[in-house]
Amino acid sequence: MSPTFENGTSWRKSSHSGGNGACVEIRVPDADLVAVRDSKDPQGPQLRFSAEAWNAFATDAGAGVFGGF
């Protein structure tokens, strides 16, 4: 079970994550912020993005703008 934070949000991993361990998790602590971390290192560093920047990235990634991995 994902840890829950003081504002009730928890970390989420994409349902498209494969079993290769190359996954990130996100949480949305408020409407203006998205936090991202490496699922293999939950105590490690977090990247934080504005919701606007994260939505632009996710849209472009979904459209294949960054190529295949």
All heavy atoms as TSV, in Angstrom:
chain	resi	resn	atom	element	x	y	z
A	1	MET	N	N	0.845	-1.191	0.000
A	1	MET	CA	C	0.000	0.000	0.000
A	1	MET	C	C	0.881	1.242	0.000
A	1	MET	O	O	1.874	1.312	0.706
A	1	MET	CB	C	-0.895	-0.025	1.227
A	1	MET	CG	C	-1.844	1.111	1.305
A	1	MET	SD	S	-3.101	0.697	2.555
A	1	MET	CE	C	-4.141	2.056	2.387
A	2	SER	N	N	0.518	2.239	-0.768
A	2	SER	CA	C	1.288	3.474	-0.847
A	2	SER	C	C	1.118	4.298	0.419
A	2	SER	O	O	0.031	4.331	0.998
A	2	SER	CB	C	0.817	4.315	-2.032
A	2	SER	OG	O	1.029	3.639	-3.232
A	3	PRO	N	N	2.205	4.967	0.818
A	3	PRO	CA	C	2.050	5.838	1.983
A	3	PRO	C	C	1.115	6.999	1.661
A	3	PRO	O	O	1.094	7.483	0.539
A	3	PRO	CB	C	3.469	6.337	2.256
A	3	PRO	CG	C	4.210	6.123	0.993
A	3	PRO	CD	C	3.537	5.000	0.269
A	4	THR	N	N	0.364	7.411	2.640
A	4	THR	CA	C	-0.528	8.549	2.481
A	4	THR	C	C	0.103	9.754	3.166
A	4	THR	O	O	0.672	9.630	4.239
A	4	THR	CB	C	-1.909	8.250	3.095
A	4	THR	OG1	O	-2.454	7.117	2.414
A	4	THR	CG2	C	-2.851	9.422	2.930
A	5	PHE	N	N	0.008	10.907	2.561
A	5	PHE	CA	C	0.611	12.111	3.090
A	5	PHE	C	C	-0.413	12.908	3.874
A	5	PHE	O	O	-1.607	12.635	3.829
A	5	PHE	CB	C	1.212	12.921	1.939
A	5	PHE	CG	C	2.367	12.181	1.318
A	5	PHE	CD1	C	2.143	11.229	0.336
A	5	PHE	CD2	C	3.652	12.387	1.755
A	5	PHE	CE1	C	3.193	10.521	-0.213
A	5	PHE	CE2	C	4.710	11.679	1.222
A	5	PHE	CZ	C	4.477	10.744	0.230
A	6	GLU	N	N	0.080	13.909	4.575
A	6	GLU	CA	C	-0.769	14.667	5.486
A	6	GLU	C	C	-2.011	15.248	4.824
A	6	GLU	O	O	-3.031	15.412	5.457
A	6	GLU	CB	C	0.037	15.768	6.186
A	6	GLU	CG	C	0.809	16.687	5.286
A	6	GLU	CD	C	2.155	16.135	4.818
A	6	GLU	OE1	O	2.620	15.106	5.322
A	6	GLU	OE2	O	2.729	16.735	3.905
A	7	ASN	N	N	-1.946	15.522	3.543
A	7	ASN	CA	C	-3.127	16.060	2.864
A	7	ASN	C	C	-3.969	14.971	2.208
A	7	ASN	O	O	-4.860	15.255	1.439
A	7	ASN	CB	C	-2.705	17.110	1.834
A	7	ASN	CG	C	-1.868	16.524	0.721
A	7	ASN	OD1	O	-1.499	15.350	0.765
A	7	ASN	ND2	N	-1.556	17.319	-0.258
A	8	GLY	N	N	-3.668	13.688	2.497
A	8	GLY	CA	C	-4.480	12.598	1.997
A	8	GLY	C	C	-4.067	12.054	0.645
A	8	GLY	O	O	-4.675	11.118	0.148
A	9	THR	N	N	-3.022	12.631	0.036
A	9	THR	CA	C	-2.585	12.118	-1.261
A	9	THR	C	C	-1.620	10.950	-1.056
A	9	THR	O	O	-0.954	10.843	-0.041
A	9	THR	CB	C	-1.888	13.204	-2.104
A	9	THR	OG1	O	-0.714	13.642	-1.441
A	9	THR	CG2	C	-2.813	14.361	-2.380
A	10	SER	N	N	-1.567	10.076	-2.034
A	10	SER	CA	C	-0.630	8.956	-1.974
A	10	SER	C	C	0.102	8.855	-3.310
A	10	SER	O	O	-0.327	9.426	-4.310
A	10	SER	CB	C	-1.363	7.654	-1.649
A	10	SER	OG	O	-2.314	7.367	-2.634
A	11	TRP	N	N	1.207	8.139	-3.313
A	11	TRP	CA	C	1.966	7.923	-4.530
A	11	TRP	C	C	1.211	6.955	-5.429
A	11	TRP	O	O	0.633	5.994	-4.956
A	11	TRP	CB	C	3.344	7.361	-4.193
A	11	TRP	CG	C	4.220	8.363	-3.523
A	11	TRP	CD1	C	4.474	8.452	-2.191
A	11	TRP	CD2	C	4.934	9.419	-4.150
A	11	TRP	NE1	N	5.310	9.517	-1.955
A	11	TRP	CE2	C	5.621	10.123	-3.141
A	11	TRP	CE3	C	5.078	9.845	-5.470
A	11	TRP	CZ2	C	6.418	11.222	-3.403
A	11	TRP	CZ3	C	5.882	10.949	-5.728
A	11	TRP	CH2	C	6.540	11.621	-4.707
A	12	ARG	N	N	1.252	7.207	-6.740
A	12	ARG	CA	C	0.589	6.343	-7.718
A	12	ARG	C	C	1.583	5.963	-8.805
A	12	ARG	O	O	2.389	6.787	-9.225
A	12	ARG	CB	C	-0.582	7.071	-8.362
A	12	ARG	CG	C	-1.650	7.471	-7.383
A	12	ARG	CD	C	-2.768	8.180	-8.071
A	12	ARG	NE	N	-2.231	9.322	-8.825
A	12	ARG	CZ	C	-2.930	10.366	-9.187
A	12	ARG	NH1	N	-4.205	10.431	-8.878
A	12	ARG	NH2	N	-2.382	11.350	-9.854
A	13	LYS	N	N	1.486	4.731	-9.270
A	13	LYS	CA	C	2.303	4.247	-10.364
A	13	LYS	C	C	1.374	3.930	-11.530
A	13	LYS	O	O	0.264	3.434	-11.329
A	13	LYS	CB	C	3.059	2.986	-9.931
A	13	LYS	CG	C	4.101	2.550	-10.923
A	13	LYS	CD	C	4.871	1.295	-10.560
A	13	LYS	CE	C	5.021	0.995	-9.120
A	13	LYS	NZ	N	5.817	-0.202	-8.862
A	14	SER	N	N	1.818	4.186	-12.727
A	14	SER	CA	C	1.002	3.937	-13.908
A	14	SER	C	C	0.597	2.479	-13.992
A	14	SER	O	O	1.379	1.574	-13.711
A	14	SER	CB	C	1.781	4.317	-15.169
A	14	SER	OG	O	1.087	3.887	-16.320
A	15	SER	N	N	-0.613	2.242	-14.433
A	15	SER	CA	C	-1.072	0.877	-14.665
A	15	SER	C	C	-0.356	0.268	-15.872
A	15	SER	O	O	-0.412	-0.933	-16.089
A	15	SER	CB	C	-2.583	0.861	-14.891
A	15	SER	OG	O	-2.914	1.639	-16.027
A	16	HIS	N	N	0.352	1.090	-16.652
A	16	HIS	CA	C	1.119	0.614	-17.808
A	16	HIS	C	C	2.544	0.230	-17.432
A	16	HIS	O	O	3.316	-0.171	-18.299
A	16	HIS	CB	C	1.153	1.682	-18.904
A	16	HIS	CG	C	-0.195	2.008	-19.451
A	16	HIS	ND1	N	-0.875	1.175	-20.309
A	16	HIS	CD2	C	-1.010	3.065	-19.226
A	16	HIS	CE1	C	-2.038	1.714	-20.605
A	16	HIS	NE2	N	-2.148	2.852	-19.965
A	17	SER	N	N	2.915	0.366	-16.164
A	17	SER	CA	C	4.269	0.024	-15.738
A	17	SER	C	C	4.523	-1.455	-15.967
A	17	SER	O	O	3.719	-2.298	-15.602
A	17	SER	CB	C	4.467	0.338	-14.254
A	17	SER	OG	O	4.367	1.720	-14.028
A	18	GLY	N	N	5.646	-1.751	-16.557
A	18	GLY	CA	C	6.025	-3.141	-16.784
A	18	GLY	C	C	6.754	-3.688	-15.572
A	18	GLY	O	O	6.923	-3.018	-14.561
A	19	GLY	N	N	7.211	-4.898	-15.679
A	19	GLY	CA	C	7.909	-5.537	-14.582
A	19	GLY	C	C	9.404	-5.298	-14.607
A	19	GLY	O	O	10.151	-5.935	-13.875
A	20	ASN	N	N	9.880	-4.341	-15.439
A	20	ASN	CA	C	11.315	-4.136	-15.570
A	20	ASN	C	C	11.912	-3.213	-14.514
A	20	ASN	O	O	13.105	-2.974	-14.501
A	20	ASN	CB	C	11.655	-3.617	-16.975
A	20	ASN	CG	C	11.068	-2.250	-17.243
A	20	ASN	OD1	O	10.466	-1.622	-16.382
A	20	ASN	ND2	N	11.232	-1.784	-18.464
A	21	GLY	N	N	11.109	-2.663	-13.631
A	21	GLY	CA	C	11.595	-1.808	-12.558
A	21	GLY	C	C	11.870	-0.371	-12.968
A	21	GLY	O	O	12.261	0.437	-12.143
A	22	ALA	N	N	11.695	-0.028	-14.219
A	22	ALA	CA	C	11.951	1.326	-14.697
A	22	ALA	C	C	10.675	2.154	-14.599
A	22	ALA	O	O	10.052	2.488	-15.593
A	22	ALA	CB	C	12.465	1.301	-16.129
A	23	CYS	N	N	10.263	2.443	-13.378
A	23	CYS	CA	C	8.989	3.130	-13.162
A	23	CYS	C	C	9.177	4.382	-12.322
A	23	CYS	O	O	10.073	4.460	-11.493
A	23	CYS	CB	C	8.011	2.212	-12.430
A	23	CYS	SG	S	7.712	0.660	-13.266
A	24	VAL	N	N	8.316	5.321	-12.552
A	24	VAL	CA	C	8.229	6.479	-11.673
A	24	VAL	C	C	6.857	6.465	-11.021
A	24	VAL	O	O	5.920	5.839	-11.517
A	24	VAL	CB	C	8.451	7.814	-12.417
A	24	VAL	CG1	C	9.850	7.894	-12.984
A	24	VAL	CG2	C	7.420	8.039	-13.503
A	25	GLU	N	N	6.765	7.144	-9.897
A	25	GLU	CA	C	5.489	7.326	-9.212
A	25	GLU	C	C	5.240	8.821	-9.103
A	25	GLU	O	O	6.186	9.610	-9.035
A	25	GLU	CB	C	5.541	6.724	-7.810
A	25	GLU	CG	C	5.736	5.228	-7.804
A	25	GLU	CD	C	5.892	4.658	-6.409
A	25	GLU	OE1	O	6.634	5.241	-5.587
A	25	GLU	OE2	O	5.263	3.625	-6.147
A	26	ILE	N	N	3.977	9.180	-9.100
A	26	ILE	CA	C	3.623	10.593	-8.926
A	26	ILE	C	C	2.648	10.735	-7.775
A	26	ILE	O	O	1.965	9.785	-7.392
A	26	ILE	CB	C	3.029	11.224	-10.206
A	26	ILE	CG1	C	1.648	10.641	-10.522
A	26	ILE	CG2	C	3.978	11.076	-11.380
A	26	ILE	CD1	C	0.862	11.478	-11.509
A	27	ARG	N	N	2.613	11.918	-7.235
A	27	ARG	CA	C	1.547	12.294	-6.318
A	27	ARG	C	C	1.230	13.743	-6.576
A	27	ARG	O	O	2.069	14.514	-7.040
A	27	ARG	CB	C	1.894	12.039	-4.851
A	27	ARG	CG	C	2.790	13.040	-4.215
A	27	ARG	CD	C	2.980	12.700	-2.729
A	27	ARG	NE	N	3.872	13.628	-2.105
A	27	ARG	CZ	C	3.508	14.630	-1.322
A	27	ARG	NH1	N	2.232	14.842	-1.070
A	27	ARG	NH2	N	4.399	15.422	-0.788
A	28	VAL	N	N	-0.006	14.119	-6.308
A	28	VAL	CA	C	-0.480	15.479	-6.558
A	28	VAL	C	C	-0.947	16.051	-5.227
A	28	VAL	O	O	-2.106	15.887	-4.853
A	28	VAL	CB	C	-1.621	15.476	-7.611
A	28	VAL	CG1	C	-2.061	16.892	-7.936
A	28	VAL	CG2	C	-1.175	14.746	-8.874
A	29	PRO	N	N	-0.015	16.690	-4.494
A	29	PRO	CA	C	-0.379	17.196	-3.169
A	29	PRO	C	C	-1.355	18.371	-3.193
A	29	PRO	O	O	-2.062	18.599	-2.232
A	29	PRO	CB	C	0.956	17.598	-2.557
A	29	PRO	CG	C	1.897	17.732	-3.692
A	29	PRO	CD	C	1.384	16.875	-4.802
A	30	ASP	N	N	-1.378	19.112	-4.298
A	30	ASP	CA	C	-2.387	20.155	-4.460
A	30	ASP	C	C	-2.578	20.405	-5.952
A	30	ASP	O	O	-1.870	19.832	-6.773
A	30	ASP	CB	C	-2.021	21.442	-3.696
A	30	ASP	CG	C	-0.756	22.108	-4.195
A	30	ASP	OD1	O	-0.637	22.354	-5.412
A	30	ASP	OD2	O	0.124	22.383	-3.365
A	31	ALA	N	N	-3.511	21.238	-6.292
A	31	ALA	CA	C	-3.888	21.428	-7.696
A	31	ALA	C	C	-2.775	22.028	-8.543
A	31	ALA	O	O	-2.807	21.911	-9.762
A	31	ALA	CB	C	-5.131	22.312	-7.782
A	32	ASP	N	N	-1.782	22.641	-7.907
A	32	ASP	CA	C	-0.740	23.332	-8.660
A	32	ASP	C	C	0.601	22.620	-8.667
A	32	ASP	O	O	1.575	23.139	-9.202
A	32	ASP	CB	C	-0.535	24.735	-8.080
A	32	ASP	CG	C	-1.787	25.585	-8.186
A	32	ASP	OD1	O	-2.476	25.493	-9.220
A	32	ASP	OD2	O	-2.081	26.330	-7.241
A	33	LEU	N	N	0.706	21.423	-8.087
A	33	LEU	CA	C	1.998	20.769	-7.925
A	33	LEU	C	C	1.897	19.274	-8.192
A	33	LEU	O	O	0.933	18.626	-7.782
A	33	LEU	CB	C	2.508	20.989	-6.493
A	33	LEU	CG	C	3.860	20.390	-6.143
A	33	LEU	CD1	C	4.972	21.113	-6.885
A	33	LEU	CD2	C	4.088	20.493	-4.646
A	34	VAL	N	N	2.909	18.735	-8.878
A	34	VAL	CA	C	3.037	17.293	-9.093
A	34	VAL	C	C	4.430	16.892	-8.639
A	34	VAL	O	O	5.427	17.503	-9.044
A	34	VAL	CB	C	2.840	16.919	-10.576
A	34	VAL	CG1	C	3.069	15.429	-10.801
A	34	VAL	CG2	C	1.445	17.316	-11.052
A	35	ALA	N	N	4.518	15.897	-7.765
A	35	ALA	CA	C	5.801	15.369	-7.305
A	35	ALA	C	C	6.048	14.035	-7.996
A	35	ALA	O	O	5.129	13.237	-8.187
A	35	ALA	CB	C	5.780	15.184	-5.790
A	36	VAL	N	N	7.306	13.783	-8.378
A	36	VAL	CA	C	7.686	12.570	-9.100
A	36	VAL	C	C	8.880	11.953	-8.394
A	36	VAL	O	O	9.793	12.662	-7.966
A	36	VAL	CB	C	8.068	12.904	-10.566
A	36	VAL	CG1	C	8.431	11.657	-11.340
A	36	VAL	CG2	C	6.946	13.669	-11.260
A	37	ARG	N	N	8.887	10.615	-8.275
A	37	ARG	CA	C	10.020	9.918	-7.671
A	37	ARG	C	C	10.252	8.588	-8.380
A	37	ARG	O	O	9.378	8.073	-9.080
A	37	ARG	CB	C	9.798	9.682	-6.180
A	37	ARG	CG	C	8.747	8.635	-5.890
A	37	ARG	CD	C	8.594	8.407	-4.411
A	37	ARG	NE	N	7.614	7.340	-4.153
A	37	ARG	CZ	C	7.197	6.999	-2.960
A	37	ARG	NH1	N	7.644	7.648	-1.899
A	37	ARG	NH2	N	6.328	6.018	-2.806
A	38	ASP	N	N	11.423	8.012	-8.155
A	38	ASP	CA	C	11.789	6.698	-8.671
A	38	ASP	C	C	11.141	5.648	-7.774
A	38	ASP	O	O	11.363	5.638	-6.568
A	38	ASP	CB	C	13.303	6.565	-8.651
A	38	ASP	CG	C	13.815	5.255	-9.222
A	38	ASP	OD1	O	13.037	4.292	-9.359
A	38	ASP	OD2	O	15.022	5.197	-9.517
A	39	SER	N	N	10.365	4.751	-8.348
A	39	SER	CA	C	9.657	3.763	-7.532
A	39	SER	C	C	10.609	2.803	-6.830
A	39	SER	O	O	10.253	2.212	-5.818
A	39	SER	CB	C	8.663	2.971	-8.386
A	39	SER	OG	O	9.342	2.218	-9.373
A	40	LYS	N	N	11.831	2.644	-7.353
A	40	LYS	CA	C	12.812	1.755	-6.712
A	40	LYS	C	C	13.483	2.417	-5.508
A	40	LYS	O	O	14.143	1.746	-4.739
A	40	LYS	CB	C	13.883	1.330	-7.714
A	40	LYS	CG	C	13.364	0.462	-8.856
A	40	LYS	CD	C	14.466	0.017	-9.799
A	40	LYS	CE	C	15.342	1.087	-10.364
A	40	LYS	NZ	N	14.752	2.117	-11.196
A	41	ASP	N	N	13.360	3.730	-5.379
A	41	ASP	CA	C	14.018	4.481	-4.306
A	41	ASP	C	C	13.020	5.437	-3.662
A	41	ASP	O	O	13.148	6.654	-3.789
A	41	ASP	CB	C	15.211	5.242	-4.877
A	41	ASP	CG	C	16.062	5.905	-3.820
A	41	ASP	OD1	O	15.891	5.606	-2.610
A	41	ASP	OD2	O	16.902	6.744	-4.187
A	42	PRO	N	N	12.013	4.908	-2.957
A	42	PRO	CA	C	10.958	5.770	-2.429
A	42	PRO	C	C	11.432	6.805	-1.402
A	42	PRO	O	O	10.760	7.808	-1.198
A	42	PRO	CB	C	9.956	4.795	-1.817
A	42	PRO	CG	C	10.691	3.522	-1.645
A	42	PRO	CD	C	11.781	3.507	-2.669
A	43	GLN	N	N	12.572	6.573	-0.782
A	43	GLN	CA	C	13.101	7.556	0.175
A	43	GLN	C	C	14.059	8.535	-0.493
A	43	GLN	O	O	14.582	9.434	0.151
A	43	GLN	CB	C	13.814	6.833	1.327
A	43	GLN	CG	C	12.931	5.869	2.089
A	43	GLN	CD	C	11.653	6.517	2.606
A	43	GLN	OE1	O	11.662	7.623	3.121
A	43	GLN	NE2	N	10.538	5.829	2.444
A	44	GLY	N	N	14.306	8.357	-1.789
A	44	GLY	CA	C	15.230	9.204	-2.528
A	44	GLY	C	C	14.633	10.556	-2.885
A	44	GLY	O	O	13.554	10.929	-2.415
A	45	PRO	N	N	15.331	11.266	-3.741
A	45	PRO	CA	C	14.887	12.619	-4.112
A	45	PRO	C	C	13.592	12.606	-4.918
A	45	PRO	O	O	13.239	11.604	-5.536
A	45	PRO	CB	C	16.040	13.146	-4.961
A	45	PRO	CG	C	16.738	11.934	-5.460
A	45	PRO	CD	C	16.549	10.877	-4.423
A	46	GLN	N	N	12.934	13.731	-4.868
A	46	GLN	CA	C	11.700	13.945	-5.632
A	46	GLN	C	C	11.913	15.124	-6.560
A	46	GLN	O	O	12.589	16.090	-6.216
A	46	GLN	CB	C	10.539	14.283	-4.710
A	46	GLN	CG	C	10.188	13.236	-3.709
A	46	GLN	CD	C	9.105	13.732	-2.752
A	46	GLN	OE1	O	8.408	14.708	-3.019
A	46	GLN	NE2	N	8.979	13.052	-1.646
A	47	LEU	N	N	11.326	15.032	-7.723
A	47	LEU	CA	C	11.259	16.174	-8.623
A	47	LEU	C	C	9.872	16.766	-8.473
A	47	LEU	O	O	8.896	16.038	-8.314
A	47	LEU	CB	C	11.481	15.735	-10.072
A	47	LEU	CG	C	12.821	15.073	-10.371
A	47	LEU	CD1	C	12.837	14.570	-11.817
A	47	LEU	CD2	C	13.961	16.035	-10.134
A	48	ARG	N	N	9.790	18.069	-8.523
A	48	ARG	CA	C	8.492	18.744	-8.391
A	48	ARG	C	C	8.272	19.661	-9.576
A	48	ARG	O	O	9.161	20.397	-9.973
A	48	ARG	CB	C	8.426	19.513	-7.079
A	48	ARG	CG	C	8.488	18.534	-5.920
A	48	ARG	CD	C	8.516	19.224	-4.596
A	48	ARG	NE	N	8.634	18.205	-3.572
A	48	ARG	CZ	C	7.896	18.157	-2.492
A	48	ARG	NH1	N	6.985	19.082	-2.275
A	48	ARG	NH2	N	8.079	17.200	-1.621
A	49	PHE	N	N	7.084	19.558	-10.119
A	49	PHE	CA	C	6.721	20.324	-11.302
A	49	PHE	C	C	5.411	21.049	-11.064
A	49	PHE	O	O	4.554	20.568	-10.322
A	49	PHE	CB	C	6.518	19.381	-12.504
A	49	PHE	CG	C	7.735	18.573	-12.852
A	49	PHE	CD1	C	7.905	17.302	-12.328
A	49	PHE	CD2	C	8.702	19.081	-13.693
A	49	PHE	CE1	C	9.025	16.548	-12.648
A	49	PHE	CE2	C	9.825	18.337	-14.018
A	49	PHE	CZ	C	9.987	17.068	-13.493
A	50	SER	N	N	5.237	22.160	-11.778
A	50	SER	CA	C	3.919	22.786	-11.768
A	50	SER	C	C	2.969	21.834	-12.484
A	50	SER	O	O	3.386	21.052	-13.347
A	50	SER	CB	C	3.955	24.142	-12.484
A	50	SER	OG	O	4.153	23.963	-13.876
A	51	ALA	N	N	1.717	21.901	-12.139
A	51	ALA	CA	C	0.723	21.050	-12.802
A	51	ALA	C	C	0.700	21.333	-14.301
A	51	ALA	O	O	0.571	20.421	-15.114
A	51	ALA	CB	C	-0.657	21.254	-12.185
A	52	GLU	N	N	0.871	22.579	-14.674
A	52	GLU	CA	C	0.874	22.950	-16.090
A	52	GLU	C	C	2.041	22.287	-16.828
A	52	GLU	O	O	1.866	21.724	-17.915
A	52	GLU	CB	C	0.958	24.471	-16.225
A	52	GLU	CG	C	0.974	24.969	-17.647
A	52	GLU	CD	C	1.074	26.479	-17.745
A	52	GLU	OE1	O	1.214	27.167	-16.721
A	52	GLU	OE2	O	1.024	26.954	-18.885
A	53	ALA	N	N	3.243	22.331	-16.237
A	53	ALA	CA	C	4.411	21.713	-16.869
A	53	ALA	C	C	4.244	20.194	-16.951
A	53	ALA	O	O	4.570	19.576	-17.973
A	53	ALA	CB	C	5.682	22.069	-16.102
A	54	TRP	N	N	3.745	19.570	-15.879
A	54	TRP	CA	C	3.563	18.117	-15.893
A	54	TRP	C	C	2.538	17.702	-16.947
A	54	TRP	O	O	2.741	16.735	-17.671
A	54	TRP	CB	C	3.139	17.606	-14.514
A	54	TRP	CG	C	2.933	16.124	-14.549
A	54	TRP	CD1	C	1.738	15.458	-14.593
A	54	TRP	CD2	C	3.942	15.120	-14.599
A	54	TRP	NE1	N	1.952	14.096	-14.658
A	54	TRP	CE2	C	3.303	13.873	-14.663
A	54	TRP	CE3	C	5.342	15.170	-14.597
A	54	TRP	CZ2	C	4.009	12.678	-14.727
A	54	TRP	CZ3	C	6.032	13.972	-14.658
A	54	TRP	CH2	C	5.367	12.744	-14.718
A	55	ASN	N	N	1.441	18.432	-17.045
A	55	ASN	CA	C	0.416	18.102	-18.035
A	55	ASN	C	C	0.951	18.227	-19.455
A	55	ASN	O	O	0.638	17.403	-20.317
A	55	ASN	CB	C	-0.827	18.963	-17.842
A	55	ASN	CG	C	-1.598	18.575	-16.604
A	55	ASN	OD1	O	-1.556	17.433	-16.172
A	55	ASN	ND2	N	-2.294	19.534	-16.021
A	56	ALA	N	N	1.783	19.241	-19.712
A	56	ALA	CA	C	2.393	19.399	-21.034
A	56	ALA	C	C	3.321	18.224	-21.330
A	56	ALA	O	O	3.289	17.653	-22.435
A	56	ALA	CB	C	3.148	20.719	-21.117
A	57	PHE	N	N	4.149	17.836	-20.356
A	57	PHE	CA	C	5.040	16.689	-20.530
A	57	PHE	C	C	4.243	15.408	-20.786
A	57	PHE	O	O	4.546	14.650	-21.717
A	57	PHE	CB	C	5.930	16.514	-19.301
A	57	PHE	CG	C	6.642	15.193	-19.291
A	57	PHE	CD1	C	7.730	14.978	-20.114
A	57	PHE	CD2	C	6.209	14.165	-18.474
A	57	PHE	CE1	C	8.376	13.745	-20.126
A	57	PHE	CE2	C	6.847	12.940	-18.468
A	57	PHE	CZ	C	7.933	12.728	-19.305
A	58	ALA	N	N	3.244	15.140	-19.969
A	58	ALA	CA	C	2.458	13.910	-20.104
A	58	ALA	C	C	1.735	13.857	-21.453
A	58	ALA	O	O	1.666	12.798	-22.087
A	58	ALA	CB	C	1.461	13.799	-18.953
A	59	THR	N	N	1.225	14.979	-21.900
A	59	THR	CA	C	0.561	15.039	-23.200
A	59	THR	C	C	1.544	14.717	-24.315
A	59	THR	O	O	1.259	13.904	-25.202
A	59	THR	CB	C	-0.078	16.422	-23.420
A	59	THR	OG1	O	-1.073	16.634	-22.412
A	59	THR	CG2	C	-0.710	16.541	-24.802
A	60	ASP	N	N	2.722	15.344	-24.281
A	60	ASP	CA	C	3.729	15.099	-25.311
A	60	ASP	C	C	4.245	13.663	-25.248
A	60	ASP	O	O	4.437	13.030	-26.294
A	60	ASP	CB	C	4.892	16.079	-25.169
A	60	ASP	CG	C	4.531	17.487	-25.619
A	60	ASP	OD1	O	3.455	17.673	-26.224
A	60	ASP	OD2	O	5.337	18.406	-25.368
A	61	ALA	N	N	4.465	13.146	-24.059
A	61	ALA	CA	C	4.942	11.764	-23.933
A	61	ALA	C	C	3.911	10.798	-24.494
A	61	ALA	O	O	4.258	9.846	-25.209
A	61	ALA	CB	C	5.239	11.434	-22.463
A	62	GLY	N	N	2.657	11.025	-24.208
A	62	GLY	CA	C	1.592	10.172	-24.727
A	62	GLY	C	C	1.465	10.230	-26.231
A	62	GLY	O	O	1.042	9.263	-26.877
A	63	ALA	N	N	1.861	11.366	-26.814
A	63	ALA	CA	C	1.794	11.537	-28.266
A	63	ALA	C	C	3.047	11.019	-28.964
A	63	ALA	O	O	3.152	11.080	-30.188
A	63	ALA	CB	C	1.577	13.011	-28.606
A	64	GLY	N	N	4.021	10.535	-28.184
A	64	GLY	CA	C	5.245	9.988	-28.777
A	64	GLY	C	C	6.278	11.005	-29.179
A	64	GLY	O	O	7.200	10.696	-29.927
A	65	VAL	N	N	6.152	12.235	-28.679
A	65	VAL	CA	C	7.071	13.295	-29.044
A	65	VAL	C	C	8.524	12.939	-28.688
A	65	VAL	O	O	9.449	13.316	-29.396
A	65	VAL	CB	C	6.659	14.627	-28.356
A	65	VAL	CG1	C	7.721	15.701	-28.530
A	65	VAL	CG2	C	5.326	15.093	-28.921
A	66	PHE	N	N	8.729	12.179	-27.638
A	66	PHE	CA	C	10.076	11.871	-27.168
A	66	PHE	C	C	10.638	10.575	-27.727
A	66	PHE	O	O	11.702	10.123	-27.341
A	66	PHE	CB	C	10.106	11.834	-25.629
A	66	PHE	CG	C	9.571	13.103	-25.019
A	66	PHE	CD1	C	8.378	13.091	-24.316
A	66	PHE	CD2	C	10.230	14.303	-25.179
A	66	PHE	CE1	C	7.870	14.255	-23.750
A	66	PHE	CE2	C	9.737	15.474	-24.632
A	66	PHE	CZ	C	8.550	15.449	-23.922
A	67	GLY	N	N	9.944	9.960	-28.641
A	67	GLY	CA	C	10.399	8.716	-29.252
A	67	GLY	C	C	10.117	7.521	-28.369
A	67	GLY	O	O	9.598	7.636	-27.267
A	68	GLY	N	N	10.453	6.357	-28.859
A	68	GLY	CA	C	10.210	5.125	-28.116
A	68	GLY	C	C	11.341	4.812	-27.152
A	68	GLY	O	O	12.465	5.259	-27.333
A	69	PHE	N	N	11.008	4.053	-26.140
A	69	PHE	CA	C	12.030	3.662	-25.151
A	69	PHE	C	C	12.090	2.173	-25.056
A	69	PHE	O	O	11.208	1.459	-25.068
A	69	PHE	CB	C	11.704	4.257	-23.780
A	69	PHE	CG	C	11.865	5.743	-23.748
A	69	PHE	CD1	C	10.779	6.578	-23.921
A	69	PHE	CD2	C	13.111	6.290	-23.553
A	69	PHE	CE1	C	10.930	7.949	-23.881
A	69	PHE	CE2	C	13.277	7.672	-23.533
A	69	PHE	CZ	C	12.189	8.494	-23.699
